[in-house]
Amino acid sequence: MRAALFVLVAGLLFPPAGMRAEDPSKGWEFTGRTQTSAVDVRAQVTGHLTRVAVREGDAVAKGDLLVELDSRPYRLALNAAQARLKVAEAKLQVSKITAANAKKLLENKVISPDELGLNTAAEAALIVAKVEVERVELTLSWTRVTAPFTGRVSRLQATEGGLVTADQTQILTVVATEPMYVSFNVPESLLLQLRRDGLAEPSKLGVAVGFAGDQGFPHEAKLDLIAPEVDPKTGTARFRATVPNPKGLLSPGMSARVRLIPLPK
């Protein structure tokens, strides 16, 4: 009797090779959290804020205006650069006329070949002036700070009239609404089993997600990441799936129920 009991217990603790701990046809269920991208927006130039075009919680599309900085100093710099460009263009025209006359004088051996270098110098000065205009135009465009992607405004930290320092002052944060991810942790024992079965690849596993108020797992998701390392503190590996969020109903940090299933071969 004791021997039979020992065999039964041993069978439960040490299942035969190839036997699964769970039925893969039903999948495995986990608890996860939604996450997405977020960017702290900073200006690329220094200046006072003249306009804040959004409020916290506003939905924005990529390229929408967020804030404007005082552009007057940069417009003055552009006017000066454009004036220098006109001077360079005029000098080149004079240089061309001078070079044409000098060429005749050279043919008559009145001047030396070195004196023909004036035309080349004027062309170089014109190129420099054009580049300077482009540089100042780019700097002026940076006084309008736009959304880096579609999302919502969070943590507005600047006010109109405040001084913004280039690449330092955090103005606000934009949180993306697309794509939305669901991350969940898979025990290392299951990860090993998936690897032994040749299933530890995103293309071979399906994901369905359920959120608060949902019955079952109505949202199809696409597994896009299986972390290559296991967290030694939890003994789990991070899996991540992309879930559609076209209406913007989902927010980062929401709890999610996740079902992981092998896809048909």
C-alpha positions as CSV (number, residue, x, y, z in Angstrom):
1,M,0.0,0.0,0.0
2,R,2.8,2.4,0.9
3,A,4.6,1.5,-2.3
4,A,1.5,2.3,-4.4
5,L,1.0,5.6,-2.5
6,F,4.7,6.5,-3.2
7,V,4.3,5.8,-6.9
8,L,1.2,8.0,-7.1
9,V,2.9,10.9,-5.3
10,A,6.0,10.6,-7.5
11,G,3.8,10.6,-10.6
12,L,2.3,13.9,-9.5
13,L,5.6,15.6,-8.6
14,F,7.5,14.3,-11.6
15,P,5.3,14.0,-14.7
16,P,6.5,11.7,-17.4
17,A,8.8,13.3,-20.1
18,G,6.8,15.2,-22.7
19,M,3.7,15.5,-20.5
20,R,2.4,19.1,-20.2
21,A,1.5,20.7,-16.9
22,E,-1.5,22.3,-18.6
23,D,-3.6,21.6,-21.7
24,P,-2.2,23.9,-24.4
25,S,-5.4,23.8,-26.4
26,K,-7.1,25.8,-23.7
27,G,-4.1,28.2,-23.4
28,W,-2.7,29.9,-20.4
29,E,-4.1,32.9,-18.6
30,F,-2.2,35.8,-17.1
31,T,-2.7,39.2,-15.6
32,G,-1.0,42.1,-17.5
33,R,-0.8,45.9,-17.7
34,T,-1.2,48.2,-20.7
35,Q,1.7,50.4,-21.6
36,T,2.7,52.8,-24.4
37,S,5.3,55.4,-25.4
38,A,5.6,58.8,-23.7
39,V,7.8,61.8,-24.5
40,D,8.8,64.7,-22.4
41,V,8.6,67.7,-24.8
42,R,11.4,70.3,-24.7
43,A,12.1,73.2,-27.1
44,Q,15.2,73.3,-29.2
45,V,15.6,77.1,-28.8
46,T,15.6,79.5,-25.8
47,G,12.8,82.0,-25.4
48,H,9.7,83.1,-23.5
49,L,6.4,81.2,-24.1
50,T,4.0,83.4,-25.9
51,R,1.2,80.7,-26.4
52,V,0.2,77.4,-24.9
53,A,-2.1,75.8,-27.4
54,V,-3.2,72.8,-25.4
55,R,-4.4,71.7,-22.0
56,E,-3.8,68.6,-20.0
57,G,-5.8,65.7,-21.3
58,D,-6.2,67.1,-24.8
59,A,-6.0,64.7,-27.7
60,V,-3.4,65.7,-30.3
61,A,-2.3,64.4,-33.7
62,K,1.2,64.2,-34.9
63,G,2.3,67.7,-36.0
64,D,-0.3,69.6,-34.0
65,L,0.9,72.9,-32.4
66,L,1.6,72.5,-28.6
67,V,3.3,75.8,-27.7
68,E,4.9,78.8,-29.3
69,L,8.0,80.8,-28.2
70,D,8.7,84.4,-28.8
71,S,10.0,84.4,-32.4
72,R,11.0,88.0,-32.8
73,P,14.7,87.6,-32.1
74,Y,14.9,84.7,-34.6
75,R,12.9,86.7,-37.2
76,L,15.4,89.5,-36.9
77,A,18.3,87.1,-37.3
78,L,16.5,85.7,-40.5
79,N,16.1,89.3,-41.9
80,A,19.8,89.9,-41.3
81,A,20.8,86.6,-43.0
82,Q,18.6,87.4,-46.0
83,A,20.2,90.8,-46.3
84,R,23.7,89.3,-46.3
85,L,22.5,86.9,-49.0
86,K,21.4,89.8,-51.2
87,V,24.8,91.4,-50.6
88,A,26.6,88.2,-51.6
89,E,24.5,87.9,-54.7
90,A,25.3,91.5,-55.7
91,K,29.0,91.0,-55.1
92,L,28.9,87.9,-57.3
93,Q,27.3,89.8,-60.2
94,V,30.0,92.5,-59.9
95,S,32.6,89.8,-59.7
96,K,31.4,88.2,-62.9
97,I,31.6,91.5,-64.7
98,T,35.0,92.1,-63.3
99,A,36.2,88.6,-64.3
100,A,34.9,89.1,-67.8
101,N,36.9,92.2,-68.1
102,A,39.9,90.6,-66.4
103,K,39.9,87.8,-68.9
104,K,40.3,90.2,-71.8
105,L,43.1,91.9,-69.9
106,L,44.7,88.5,-69.2
107,E,44.6,87.7,-72.9
108,N,46.4,90.9,-73.6
109,K,48.8,90.1,-70.7
110,V,47.8,93.2,-68.8
111,I,47.1,91.3,-65.6
112,S,48.3,88.0,-64.0
113,P,46.2,84.8,-63.7
114,D,46.1,85.2,-59.9
115,E,43.7,88.2,-60.2
116,L,41.0,85.9,-61.7
117,G,40.4,84.3,-58.3
118,L,38.0,87.0,-57.2
119,N,35.1,85.3,-59.0
120,T,35.6,82.0,-57.2
121,A,35.7,83.7,-53.8
122,A,32.5,85.5,-54.5
123,E,30.7,82.2,-55.4
124,A,31.9,80.7,-52.2
125,A,30.6,83.7,-50.2
126,L,27.2,83.3,-51.8
127,I,27.1,79.6,-50.9
128,V,27.9,80.5,-47.2
129,A,25.2,83.1,-47.2
130,K,22.6,80.7,-48.5
131,V,23.5,78.1,-45.9
132,E,23.2,80.7,-43.2
133,V,19.7,81.6,-44.3
134,E,18.6,78.0,-44.2
135,R,20.1,77.6,-40.7
136,V,18.3,80.6,-39.3
137,E,15.0,79.5,-41.0
138,L,15.3,76.1,-39.3
139,T,16.0,77.8,-35.9
140,L,12.9,80.0,-36.4
141,S,10.8,77.0,-37.1
142,W,11.8,75.6,-33.7
143,T,9.8,78.4,-32.0
144,R,6.7,76.4,-32.8
145,V,6.8,73.1,-30.8
146,T,4.6,70.4,-32.3
147,A,3.4,67.0,-31.1
148,P,5.9,64.2,-31.9
149,F,3.1,61.6,-32.4
150,T,-0.7,61.1,-31.9
151,G,-1.6,60.9,-28.3
152,R,-2.8,62.9,-25.3
153,V,-1.2,65.8,-23.3
154,S,0.0,65.0,-19.8
155,R,1.8,67.0,-17.1
156,L,1.8,70.5,-18.5
157,Q,4.6,72.2,-16.7
158,A,5.1,75.5,-18.4
159,T,2.9,78.7,-18.5
160,E,2.7,81.6,-20.9
161,G,5.3,84.2,-20.2
162,G,7.7,81.7,-18.7
163,L,11.3,81.4,-19.9
164,V,12.2,78.1,-21.7
165,T,15.8,77.1,-22.0
166,A,16.7,75.1,-25.1
167,D,16.9,71.3,-24.6
168,Q,16.5,71.7,-20.8
169,T,13.1,73.0,-19.7
170,Q,10.4,70.3,-19.8
171,I,7.3,71.9,-21.2
172,L,4.8,69.0,-21.2
173,T,4.5,65.2,-21.8
174,V,2.7,63.6,-24.7
175,V,1.5,60.0,-24.1
176,A,0.8,57.9,-27.2
177,T,-2.6,56.2,-27.7
178,E,-1.4,54.1,-30.6
179,P,0.1,51.6,-30.5
180,M,-1.0,50.3,-27.1
181,Y,0.9,47.3,-25.6
182,V,-0.1,44.7,-23.0
183,S,2.8,43.3,-21.0
184,F,2.5,40.1,-18.9
185,N,5.0,37.8,-17.1
186,V,5.3,34.2,-18.0
187,P,6.9,31.7,-15.6
188,E,10.2,30.3,-16.6
189,S,8.8,26.7,-16.4
190,L,6.3,27.5,-19.1
191,L,8.9,29.4,-21.2
192,L,11.1,26.3,-21.1
193,Q,8.2,24.1,-22.2
194,L,7.4,26.5,-25.1
195,R,11.0,26.4,-26.2
196,R,11.1,22.6,-26.0
197,D,8.0,22.5,-28.1
198,G,9.3,25.0,-30.6
199,L,6.7,27.5,-29.7
200,A,8.7,30.3,-28.1
201,E,8.3,32.6,-31.1
202,P,5.8,35.5,-31.4
203,S,4.6,34.2,-34.7
204,K,3.6,30.8,-33.2
205,L,1.5,32.1,-30.3
206,G,-1.8,33.9,-30.3
207,V,-3.0,36.4,-27.7
208,A,-6.4,37.5,-26.7
209,V,-7.1,40.3,-24.1
210,G,-10.0,41.2,-21.8
211,F,-10.4,44.5,-19.9
212,A,-12.7,45.6,-17.0
213,G,-16.3,45.0,-18.0
214,D,-15.4,42.6,-20.8
215,Q,-16.8,39.1,-21.0
216,G,-14.0,36.6,-21.7
217,F,-11.2,37.8,-24.0
218,P,-12.8,39.8,-26.9
219,H,-9.7,41.8,-28.0
220,E,-7.3,40.1,-30.4
221,A,-3.7,41.1,-29.9
222,K,-0.5,40.3,-31.6
223,L,2.5,39.0,-29.7
224,D,5.5,41.1,-30.7
225,L,8.1,40.4,-27.9
226,I,9.4,37.6,-25.8
227,A,12.1,39.0,-23.6
228,P,15.4,37.1,-24.0
229,E,16.1,37.1,-20.2
230,V,14.3,35.9,-17.1
231,D,13.9,38.1,-14.0
232,P,15.8,36.3,-11.3
233,K,13.6,38.0,-8.6
234,T,10.3,36.7,-10.0
235,G,11.4,33.7,-12.1
236,T,9.4,35.1,-15.1
237,A,10.0,36.4,-18.6
238,R,8.2,39.4,-20.0
239,F,5.9,38.9,-23.0
240,R,4.4,41.9,-24.8
241,A,1.5,42.1,-27.3
242,T,0.1,44.9,-29.4
243,V,-3.6,45.6,-28.9
244,P,-5.6,47.9,-31.2
245,N,-6.8,51.2,-29.6
246,P,-8.6,53.1,-32.5
247,K,-11.1,54.9,-30.3
248,G,-8.6,55.8,-27.6
249,L,-10.5,53.9,-24.9
250,L,-7.4,52.3,-23.4
251,S,-4.9,54.2,-21.2
252,P,-1.4,53.1,-20.0
253,G,-1.5,51.3,-16.7
254,M,-4.8,49.5,-17.1
255,S,-5.2,46.0,-15.8
256,A,-5.7,43.3,-18.4
257,R,-6.5,39.6,-18.5
258,V,-4.4,37.8,-21.1
259,R,-4.9,34.4,-22.7
260,L,-1.9,32.9,-24.5
261,I,-2.5,30.0,-27.0
262,P,-0.5,28.1,-29.5
263,L,-1.5,29.0,-33.1
264,P,-2.5,26.2,-35.5
265,K,0.4,24.9,-37.5
